Amino acid sequence: MKAIVYAPLLGCILLLGWHLTRPAVEVAELSPALQAPRSTLQQVSTRPAATSAIPRQAPASLRGTEVDGTLQTDHRGHLLVTEQLRDLFEYYLATIGEVQSDQAVEMIRQQLAAQLNQPALTEAYELLDAYLEYKQRVAALEQDLPVVADLAALAEREEAVRRLRAELFDPLVHEALFGREEQYNQYHLERLAILHDSELDETGRALALEELRQRQPDALRDSLAVQLHQQLGERTRALQAEGAPPQAVRQLRLELVGPEATERLEQLDQERARWQQRLDQFAEERQAILADPGLADQDKQAAVSELLADRFDERERMRVATLID
């Protein structure tokens, strides 16, 4: 079961994005006071903590799943703070409602105790307390901010949560737990602004979206590329199933992958169409040969082979052989 991350500001799309952009981040060592001096980033040795099974008293929704979050300590036994730690917290906090909140927290504490030794265990308990305070504060913050589908309001809510995190966590801990999510959220806020900019035409919008993608750090840009191409495939198939015109597909491509990629995809469409036309014509002529009652079977096979050699080069013939019975 994947952790359900609290991401109220931009809804499900940002929640999905956080999971899609979460390769290992730079880690920060915690001191007992939850401070992380920059020198602690210079770790030369880390080790995973011991793994542990789900508690036997776990709620039904967790049964048959694996505990999210692999914890790490440094060579001195101090906790290394990564997104994995947040995964573990959220894995159990997501069960609140199915169980009481104090039960969910107790499961987290049991899991930490099963995986960590001192001093990392005390550091993890301290970070858990800070994280629980953050969850309470952000829930209160949500009550004070109106829920509206307005871009400015979305940006205001995102900034309010970012300030809260900065208030509660040391900068390096803040970055380790939330940095990638905030980076992704900011990207999508800027993307929404471009999509809703009435002064941009189709080409200008596509160029602005592509420029925005290119400005992102390499890790985020790579993750976005995978995500956007997956979305492109799914949404293109949906448009085609609805009988949408080619212009709708083109606009979708421009928005998701930019003008250069759109041009390459359109060229690929043309190549595929030409290939399919050649293949269909060959299949039709082949069928006519095979149906000719005046030819013996041996002559039919010879005529088909000659037709195949005439219509396709050697590499193409191998491909045709896998497509034509």
SEDRENLO-675940 format. One line per field, with one value per residue (C-alpha): x, y, z; residue in three letters; residue number from 1; chain. Coordinates in Angstrom, 3 decimals. Each point is the difference from the previous one (the first is absolute). Layout:
BEGIN
c1: c(X / ...)
c2: c(Y / ...)
c3: c(Z / ...)
r: c(ALA / ...)
k: c(NUM / ...)
c: c(A / ...)
***
This chain:
BEGIN
c1: c(0.000 / 1.409 / -0.103 / -2.835 / 1.709 / -1.866 / 0.021 / -3.091 / 1.175 / -0.079 / -1.995 / 0.539 / 2.206 / 2.649 / -0.322 / 0.687 / 2.855 / 1.704 / 0.076 / 1.306 / 2.847 / 1.367 / 3.369 / 2.387 / 0.581 / 2.964 / -0.121 / 0.595 / 1.033 / -2.139 / 1.423 / -2.123 / -1.305 / -1.100 / 2.746 / 1.959 / 3.269 / 1.239 / 3.080 / -2.226 / -0.676 / 3.542 / -0.808 / 2.370 / -1.785 / -3.648 / -1.850 / -3.640 / -1.732 / -1.460 / -3.243 / -3.145 / -3.367 / -3.364 / -1.232 / -2.381 / -2.636 / 0.175 / -3.317 / -1.467 / 1.097 / 3.671 / -0.241 / 1.777 / 2.047 / 3.625 / 1.023 / 0.947 / 3.278 / 3.521 / 1.768 / 3.705 / 2.625 / 3.537 / 3.179 / -0.449 / -3.562 / -1.726 / -3.194 / 0.142 / -3.094 / -1.433 / -3.388 / -0.028 / -0.548 / -2.995 / -1.259 / 0.046 / -1.855 / -2.690 / -0.352 / -1.493 / -1.585 / -2.063 / -1.895 / -1.450 / -3.749 / 0.367 / 1.829 / 0.334 / 2.785 / 1.869 / -0.056 / 1.494 / 2.734 / 0.744 / 0.449 / 2.537 / 1.885 / 0.032 / 1.302 / 2.746 / 0.993 / 0.143 / 2.280 / 2.235 / 2.486 / 1.227 / 0.731 / -2.042 / -3.110 / -0.221 / 0.605 / -2.787 / -2.403 / 0.793 / -0.564 / -3.280 / -1.188 / 0.929 / -1.736 / -3.186 / -0.006 / 0.427 / -2.989 / -2.153 / 1.129 / -0.522 / -3.498 / -0.818 / 1.490 / -2.265 / -3.063 / 1.010 / 0.568 / -2.961 / -0.203 / -0.285 / 1.118 / 1.911 / 3.630 / 0.990 / -1.695 / 1.795 / 3.321 / -0.865 / -0.836 / 3.198 / 2.084 / -1.768 / 0.837 / 3.579 / 0.391 / -1.444 / 2.482 / 2.856 / -1.184 / -0.184 / 3.006 / 3.691 / 0.767 / 1.756 / -2.747 / -2.571 / 1.799 / 0.410 / -3.660 / -1.772 / 2.476 / -1.008 / -3.697 / 0.309 / 2.070 / -2.621 / -2.880 / 1.704 / 0.484 / -3.684 / -1.072 / 2.097 / -1.335 / -3.594 / 0.783 / 1.249 / -3.003 / -2.378 / 1.862 / -2.507 / 2.679 / 1.854 / -0.989 / 0.464 / 3.610 / 0.956 / -1.551 / 1.846 / 3.321 / -0.558 / -0.812 / 3.099 / 2.173 / -1.467 / 0.854 / 3.526 / 0.563 / -0.657 / 2.842 / 1.067 / -1.611 / -3.376 / 0.167 / 0.722 / -2.886 / -2.325 / 0.969 / -1.057 / -3.214 / -0.933 / 0.597 / -2.134 / -2.763 / 0.415 / -0.542 / -3.045 / -1.658 / 0.778 / -1.698 / -2.979 / -0.287 / 0.240 / -2.646 / -2.282 / 0.629 / 1.757 / 1.525 / 3.779 / 0.224 / -1.109 / 2.808 / 2.473 / -1.061 / 0.344 / 3.499 / 1.021 / -1.149 / 1.596 / 3.267 / 0.634 / 0.335 / 3.179 / -1.320 / -3.365 / 1.687 / 1.888 / -3.191 / -1.817 / 2.836 / -0.246 / -3.758 / 0.639 / 2.619 / -2.355 / -2.820 / 2.236 / 1.184 / -3.552 / -1.028 / 2.851 / -0.818 / -3.697 / 0.780 / 2.390 / -2.563 / -2.638 / 2.255 / 1.225 / -3.555 / -0.809 / 2.939 / -0.979 / -3.595 / 0.970 / -1.372 / 2.272 / 3.202 / 1.450 / 0.960 / 3.706 / -0.581 / -2.082 / 2.796 / 2.544 / -2.210 / -0.517 / 3.753 / 0.640 / -2.634 / 1.498 / 3.499 / -1.346 / -1.900 / 2.369 / 3.696 / 1.656 / -0.580 / -3.622 / -0.632 / 0.860 / -2.501 / -2.689 / 0.484 / -1.073 / -3.100 / -1.359 / -1.234)
c2: c(0.000 / 3.334 / 2.793 / 2.454 / 3.376 / 3.029 / 2.327 / 2.203 / 2.895 / -1.368 / -3.174 / -3.397 / 1.119 / 1.302 / -3.050 / -2.160 / 2.248 / -0.353 / -3.777 / 0.328 / 2.289 / -1.695 / -1.601 / 0.286 / 3.573 / 1.495 / -1.091 / 1.966 / -1.362 / 0.957 / 1.053 / -0.603 / 3.563 / -0.579 / 2.236 / -1.006 / 1.903 / -0.056 / -1.978 / -3.018 / -0.282 / -1.222 / -3.622 / -2.608 / -3.091 / -0.847 / -3.173 / -1.006 / -0.607 / -3.409 / -0.783 / -0.933 / -1.534 / 1.675 / -0.275 / -2.895 / 2.413 / 2.111 / 1.071 / -1.975 / 2.538 / -0.741 / -3.784 / -1.536 / 3.161 / 0.898 / 2.760 / 3.123 / 1.670 / -1.391 / 1.730 / 0.786 / 0.911 / 1.268 / -1.697 / 1.502 / -1.249 / 3.347 / 0.149 / 1.148 / 1.948 / -0.859 / -0.169 / -3.645 / 1.086 / 2.051 / -3.043 / -2.047 / 2.664 / 0.368 / -3.759 / -0.206 / 3.451 / -0.878 / -2.502 / 2.715 / -0.377 / -3.748 / 0.202 / 2.736 / 2.521 / -1.095 / -3.585 / 1.069 / 1.953 / -2.938 / -2.248 / 2.494 / 0.020 / -3.815 / -0.084 / 2.492 / -1.982 / -3.200 / 1.542 / 2.436 / -0.004 / 2.986 / 2.795 / -0.248 / -1.184 / 3.078 / 2.226 / -1.751 / 0.416 / 3.723 / 0.371 / -1.910 / 2.454 / 2.923 / -1.631 / -0.574 / 3.648 / 0.924 / -2.143 / 1.668 / 3.494 / -0.540 / -1.385 / 3.163 / 2.090 / -1.687 / 0.976 / 3.665 / 0.060 / -0.157 / -2.942 / 1.629 / -0.993 / 3.214 / -0.031 / 2.849 / -1.732 / -3.251 / 1.822 / 1.695 / -3.334 / -1.590 / 2.873 / -0.123 / -3.672 / 0.590 / 2.740 / -2.307 / -2.712 / 2.503 / 1.097 / -3.513 / -1.718 / 0.687 / 1.034 / -3.243 / -2.110 / 2.107 / -0.645 / -3.719 / -0.577 / 2.450 / 1.391 / -2.083 / 0.368 / 3.796 / 0.070 / -2.035 / 2.112 / 3.204 / -1.426 / -0.796 / 3.393 / 1.645 / -2.456 / 0.816 / 3.700 / -0.541 / -2.132 / 2.697 / 2.952 / 1.433 / 2.130 / -3.058 / -1.699 / -3.725 / 0.334 / 2.462 / -2.199 / -3.065 / 1.870 / 1.347 / -3.491 / -1.427 / 2.781 / -0.671 / -3.702 / 0.745 / 2.252 / -2.841 / -1.954 / -3.115 / -2.475 / 1.724 / 0.478 / -3.705 / -0.986 / 2.421 / -1.435 / -3.489 / 1.280 / 2.274 / -2.645 / -2.434 / 2.600 / 0.768 / -3.610 / -0.427 / 3.266 / -0.431 / -3.397 / 1.513 / 2.811 / -2.424 / -2.239 / 3.037 / 0.770 / 3.291 / 1.870 / -0.044 / 3.598 / -1.105 / -2.554 / 2.616 / 2.460 / -2.701 / -0.815 / 3.638 / 0.446 / -3.166 / -0.431 / 3.261 / 0.979 / -1.927 / -3.286 / 0.683 / 0.407 / -3.267 / -1.798 / 1.345 / -1.202 / -3.379 / -0.026 / 0.612 / -2.741 / -2.433 / 0.927 / -0.568 / -3.315 / -1.144 / 0.955 / -2.046 / -2.916 / 0.086 / 0.099 / -2.942 / -2.002 / 0.661 / -1.080 / -3.021 / -1.103 / 0.323 / -2.286 / -2.580 / 0.024 / -0.473 / -3.443 / -0.130 / -0.213 / -3.035 / 0.341 / 0.075 / 2.769 / 1.956 / -0.077 / 1.063 / 2.890 / 1.158 / -0.133 / 2.028 / 2.539 / 0.272 / 0.572 / 2.608 / 1.998 / -0.082 / 0.031 / -2.771 / 1.649 / 0.781 / -3.545 / -1.376 / 2.384 / -0.893 / -3.699 / 0.575 / 1.975 / -2.023 / -3.543)
c3: c(0.000 / -0.996 / 2.519 / -0.434 / 0.180 / 1.261 / -3.012 / 0.269 / -2.067 / -3.488 / 0.553 / -1.513 / -2.889 / 2.401 / 2.198 / -3.046 / -1.008 / 3.373 / -0.414 / -3.507 / 1.023 / 3.025 / -0.712 / 2.936 / 1.155 / 1.751 / 3.622 / 3.161 / 3.380 / 2.977 / 3.311 / 3.114 / -0.339 / -3.610 / -1.302 / -3.071 / -0.492 / -3.576 / 0.937 / 0.634 / -3.713 / -0.492 / 0.798 / -1.356 / 1.288 / 0.485 / 0.833 / -0.178 / 3.282 / 0.747 / -1.787 / 1.863 / -0.750 / 0.436 / 3.619 / 0.525 / 1.285 / -3.168 / -1.580 / -2.881 / -2.643 / 0.748 / -0.124 / -2.942 / -0.580 / 0.648 / 2.360 / -1.937 / 0.799 / 0.303 / 2.869 / -0.050 / 2.549 / -0.418 / 1.148 / 3.481 / 0.385 / -0.582 / -2.003 / -3.614 / -0.958 / -3.405 / -1.668 / 1.067 / 3.590 / -1.054 / -1.917 / 3.169 / 1.982 / -2.660 / -0.478 / 3.475 / 0.234 / -3.076 / 2.170 / 2.273 / -0.227 / -0.199 / 3.344 / 2.592 / -0.544 / 3.133 / -1.301 / -3.317 / 1.790 / 2.256 / -3.042 / -1.355 / 3.280 / 0.060 / -3.550 / 0.798 / 3.085 / -2.063 / -2.619 / 1.864 / 2.847 / 2.001 / -0.687 / -3.205 / 1.844 / 2.222 / -3.017 / -1.918 / 2.932 / 0.116 / -3.716 / 0.287 / 2.656 / -2.247 / -2.965 / 1.989 / 1.047 / -3.652 / -0.958 / 2.636 / -0.961 / -3.709 / 0.646 / 1.965 / -2.788 / -2.517 / 2.034 / -0.151 / -3.758 / -2.371 / -2.365 / -3.409 / -3.481 / -0.496 / -1.063 / 2.300 / 2.927 / -0.801 / -0.017 / 3.293 / 1.613 / -1.264 / 1.336 / 3.370 / 0.427 / -1.109 / 2.628 / 2.645 / -0.877 / 0.120 / 3.436 / 1.445 / -1.578 / -0.353 / -3.609 / -0.866 / 1.545 / -1.843 / -3.276 / 0.642 / 0.860 / -2.296 / -2.525 / -2.978 / 0.668 / 0.191 / -3.154 / -1.820 / 1.367 / -1.111 / -3.474 / -0.270 / 1.284 / -2.709 / -2.559 / 0.943 / -0.322 / -3.545 / -0.952 / 1.238 / -1.531 / -2.486 / -1.650 / -1.333 / -3.223 / -0.567 / -1.147 / 2.734 / 2.649 / -1.261 / -0.056 / 3.514 / 1.315 / -1.631 / 1.422 / 3.443 / -0.263 / -1.128 / 3.045 / 2.437 / 1.644 / -1.852 / 2.417 / -0.120 / -3.758 / -0.508 / 2.261 / -1.746 / -3.379 / 1.074 / 1.535 / -2.891 / -2.656 / 1.956 / 0.244 / -3.686 / -0.986 / 2.220 / -0.966 / -3.708 / -0.001 / 1.798 / -2.562 / -2.895 / 1.572 / 0.185 / -3.671 / 0.784 / -2.965 / -0.602 / 1.236 / 3.478 / 0.089 / -1.193 / 2.704 / 2.653 / -1.208 / -0.035 / 3.590 / 1.337 / -1.902 / -1.886 / -3.668 / -0.850 / 1.352 / -1.627 / -3.382 / 0.482 / 0.991 / -3.057 / -2.222 / 1.675 / -0.633 / -3.692 / -0.172 / 1.711 / -2.372 / -3.044 / 1.409 / 0.689 / -3.530 / -1.471 / 2.267 / -0.871 / -3.731 / 0.294 / 2.004 / -2.649 / -2.885 / 1.938 / 0.664 / -3.700 / -0.855 / 2.592 / -1.255 / -3.667 / -1.030 / -3.021 / 2.055 / 1.691 / 3.665 / -0.864 / -2.535 / 2.486 / 2.579 / -2.623 / -1.108 / 3.601 / 0.656 / -3.144 / 1.028 / 3.472 / -1.422 / -2.408 / 2.604 / 3.022 / 0.778 / 2.044 / 3.389 / -0.843 / -1.228 / 3.416 / 1.547 / -2.551 / 0.701 / 3.624 / -1.048 / -2.939 / 0.449)
r: c(MET / LYS / ALA / ILE / VAL / TYR / ALA / PRO / LEU / LEU / GLY / CYS / ILE / LEU / LEU / LEU / GLY / TRP / HIS / LEU / THR / ARG / PRO / ALA / VAL / GLU / VAL / ALA / GLU / LEU / SER / PRO / ALA / LEU / GLN / ALA / PRO / ARG / SER / THR / LEU / GLN / GLN / VAL / SER / THR / ARG / PRO / ALA / ALA / THR / SER / ALA / ILE / PRO / ARG / GLN / ALA / PRO / ALA / SER / LEU / ARG / GLY / THR / GLU / VAL / ASP / GLY / THR / LEU / GLN / THR / ASP / HIS / ARG / GLY / HIS / LEU / LEU / VAL / THR / GLU / GLN / LEU / ARG / ASP / LEU / PHE / GLU / TYR / TYR / LEU / ALA / THR / ILE / GLY / GLU / VAL / GLN / SER / ASP / GLN / ALA / VAL / GLU / MET / ILE / ARG / GLN / GLN / LEU / ALA / ALA / GLN / LEU / ASN / GLN / PRO / ALA / LEU / THR / GLU / ALA / TYR / GLU / LEU / LEU / ASP / ALA / TYR / LEU / GLU / TYR / LYS / GLN / ARG / VAL / ALA / ALA / LEU / GLU / GLN / ASP / LEU / PRO / VAL / VAL / ALA / ASP / LEU / ALA / ALA / LEU / ALA / GLU / ARG / GLU / GLU / ALA / VAL / ARG / ARG / LEU / ARG / ALA / GLU / LEU / PHE / ASP / PRO / LEU / VAL / HIS / GLU / ALA / LEU / PHE / GLY / ARG / GLU / GLU / GLN / TYR / ASN / GLN / TYR / HIS / LEU / GLU / ARG / LEU / ALA / ILE / LEU / HIS / ASP / SER / GLU / LEU / ASP / GLU / THR / GLY / ARG / ALA / LEU / ALA / LEU / GLU / GLU / LEU / ARG / GLN / ARG / GLN / PRO / ASP / ALA / LEU / ARG / ASP / SER / LEU / ALA / VAL / GLN / LEU / HIS / GLN / GLN / LEU / GLY / GLU / ARG / THR / ARG / ALA / LEU / GLN / ALA / GLU / GLY / ALA / PRO / PRO / GLN / ALA / VAL / ARG / GLN / LEU / ARG / LEU / GLU / LEU / VAL / GLY / PRO / GLU / ALA / THR / GLU / ARG / LEU / GLU / GLN / LEU / ASP / GLN / GLU / ARG / ALA / ARG / TRP / GLN / GLN / ARG / LEU / ASP / GLN / PHE / ALA / GLU / GLU / ARG / GLN / ALA / ILE / LEU / ALA / ASP / PRO / GLY / LEU / ALA / ASP / GLN / ASP / LYS / GLN / ALA / ALA / VAL / SER / GLU / LEU / LEU / ALA / ASP / ARG / PHE / ASP / GLU / ARG / GLU / ARG / MET / ARG / VAL / ALA / THR / LEU / ILE / ASP)
k: c(1 / 2 / 3 / 4 / 5 / 6 / 7 / 8 / 9 / 10 / 11 / 12 / 13 / 14 / 15 / 16 / 17 / 18 / 19 / 20 / 21 / 22 / 23 / 24 / 25 / 26 / 27 / 28 / 29 / 30 / 31 / 32 / 33 / 34 / 35 / 36 / 37 / 38 / 39 / 40 / 41 / 42 / 43 / 44 / 45 / 46 / 47 / 48 / 49 / 50 / 51 / 52 / 53 / 54 / 55 / 56 / 57 / 58 / 59 / 60 / 61 / 62 / 63 / 64 / 65 / 66 / 67 / 68 / 69 / 70 / 71 / 72 / 73 / 74 / 75 / 76 / 77 / 78 / 79 / 80 / 81 / 82 / 83 / 84 / 85 / 86 / 87 / 88 / 89 / 90 / 91 / 92 / 93 / 94 / 95 / 96 / 97 / 98 / 99 / 100 / 101 / 102 / 103 / 104 / 105 / 106 / 107 / 108 / 109 / 110 / 111 / 112 / 113 / 114 / 115 / 116 / 117 / 118 / 119 / 120 / 121 / 122 / 123 / 124 / 125 / 126 / 127 / 128 / 129 / 130 / 131 / 132 / 133 / 134 / 135 / 136 / 137 / 138 / 139 / 140 / 141 / 142 / 143 / 144 / 145 / 146 / 147 / 148 / 149 / 150 / 151 / 152 / 153 / 154 / 155 / 156 / 157 / 158 / 159 / 160 / 161 / 162 / 163 / 164 / 165 / 166 / 167 / 168 / 169 / 170 / 171 / 172 / 173 / 174 / 175 / 176 / 177 / 178 / 179 / 180 / 181 / 182 / 183 / 184 / 185 / 186 / 187 / 188 / 189 / 190 / 191 / 192 / 193 / 194 / 195 / 196 / 197 / 198 / 199 / 200 / 201 / 202 / 203 / 204 / 205 / 206 / 207 / 208 / 209 / 210 / 211 / 212 / 213 / 214 / 215 / 216 / 217 / 218 / 219 / 220 / 221 / 222 / 223 / 224 / 225 / 226 / 227 / 228 / 229 / 230 / 231 / 232 / 233 / 234 / 235 / 236 / 237 / 238 / 239 / 240 / 241 / 242 / 243 / 244 / 245 / 246 / 247 / 248 / 249 / 250 / 251 / 252 / 253 / 254 / 255 / 256 / 257 / 258 / 259 / 260 / 261 / 262 / 263 / 264 / 265 / 266 / 267 / 268 / 269 / 270 / 271 / 272 / 273 / 274 / 275 / 276 / 277 / 278 / 279 / 280 / 281 / 282 / 283 / 284 / 285 / 286 / 287 / 288 / 289 / 290 / 291 / 292 / 293 / 294 / 295 / 296 / 297 / 298 / 299 / 300 / 301 / 302 / 303 / 304 / 305 / 306 / 307 / 308 / 309 / 310 / 311 / 312 / 313 / 314 / 315 / 316 / 317 / 318 / 319 / 320 / 321 / 322 / 323 / 324 / 325)
c: c(A / A / A / A / A / A / A / A / A / A / A / A / A / A / A / A / A / A / A / A / A / A / A / A / A / A / A / A / A / A / A / A / A / A / A / A / A / A / A / A / A / A / A / A / A / A / A / A / A / A / A / A / A / A / A / A / A / A / A / A / A / A / A / A / A / A / A / A / A / A / A / A / A / A / A / A / A / A / A / A / A / A / A / A / A / A / A / A / A / A / A / A / A / A / A / A / A / A / A / A / A / A / A / A / A / A / A / A / A / A / A / A / A / A / A / A / A / A / A / A / A / A / A / A / A / A / A / A / A / A / A / A / A / A / A / A / A / A / A / A / A / A / A / A / A / A / A / A / A / A / A / A / A / A / A / A / A / A / A / A / A / A / A / A / A / A / A / A / A / A / A / A / A / A / A / A / A / A / A / A / A / A / A / A / A / A / A / A / A / A / A / A / A / A / A / A / A / A / A / A / A / A / A / A / A / A / A / A / A / A / A / A / A / A / A / A / A / A / A / A / A / A / A / A / A / A / A / A / A / A / A / A / A / A / A / A / A / A / A / A / A / A / A / A / A / A / A / A / A / A / A / A / A / A / A / A / A / A / A / A / A / A / A / A / A / A / A / A / A / A / A / A / A / A / A / A / A / A / A / A / A / A / A / A / A / A / A / A / A / A / A / A / A / A / A / A / A / A / A / A / A / A / A / A / A / A / A / A / A / A / A / A / A / A / A / A / A / A / A / A / A / A / A / A / A)
***
